[in-house]
Amino acid sequence: MNDEITTTVGREFYSFDGRILEIFGGGPIRFHIRHMYVRVTSPDRKGKRVVEIGHGRPEFRGRCHIWRYTAEEWEQAPGLAALLEAVRAAIDAA
């Protein structure tokens, strides 16, 4: 992957270049695909989703960051799902 994928969700800006995921907002956070995991829950009955991105692997977790999105926030950021899917694919390929 050579193209950068970006999206904005509320006050946060997500950028993924194929190896590094960066999230800018309160404080910048960086993740490398060889040392991270991503979990996205299915929507609950109200449409809320939880995104968990952490350093390490789920079985050997380091620090993790959790974002909770309402159905409206998720729908207003269609690029977020595509970006997270690209990150997952890169993690699986690494």
N, C-alpha and C positions, 0 to 999 in steps of 0.2 A: 504494500500500500504506500503510495507516494503522496497522495492528496490529504491535506488537512481537513478534518471534519470539525465544524464548530456549531454550537447552539447556545442560546441564552435562555435561562429559566429564572424568572424573577430577577433578582440581583446578581445571579451567578452566571458566569461565562465558562462554558466547557470547550476544551480544545483537545483534539486527538490527532496525532500525526502518524499513527501506525505503530508506535512504540511507547510514547509517553502520553499519558492522560493528565491534563492540567485543568484545575478548577480554580477560577478566580472569583472572589466575592469578598467575604470577610477577611480571609487570609489565603494566599495562594497555596494550593496543595498539588503535589506531583506524585504520580504513580508510574512505575515501569511495568510493562506487561509480563516480564519474567518474575515479578515479585508483587503480584496483586491478585485479587479476586473481585468479582462483581456478582451481586445477587439482586434480583428484581422480583418482588412478589407479584402475584397476580392481583388484579383489583379486588378489593373486598366488596361487600354488598353496597357500599356507598361510592365505590369507584376509587378509593384511596389506594395508593401504591407506596411501597417502601423500597428505596434503593440503598443498598449497602455496598460500599467500596472499601476494601481494606488492603493494607500492606501484608505481604506474606501469602499464605494459602489458608483456606477455611480451617484445615486441620491444625495448622501452625500459625495462628493469627497473630498479627502485630496490631498496630493501631488501626481502627476502622472508623469510617465516617458514615453516618446514616442521614438520609434525607427522606422526608415524608411529603408526598405530593397528593393534593386533592385531585379528584377527577378533572376539575376545571383546569388546574395548573398543568396536568399531564397532557390534556388536549391542546392547550395553548402552546405547548413545546413539542411539536411533532418530531423535530429533529433529535430530541433526547433519546427516544427509543432506538432510532437508527444508529446514533452514536454509540450507545451502550451495546448494541448488537455487534457493531464493528469492533469494539473493545473486546467483547467475549470471543469473537472469532480470532482475533489476534492472540489472545491468551491461549486458546486451544491450539493454534498453529505453532506457538513458541515452544 
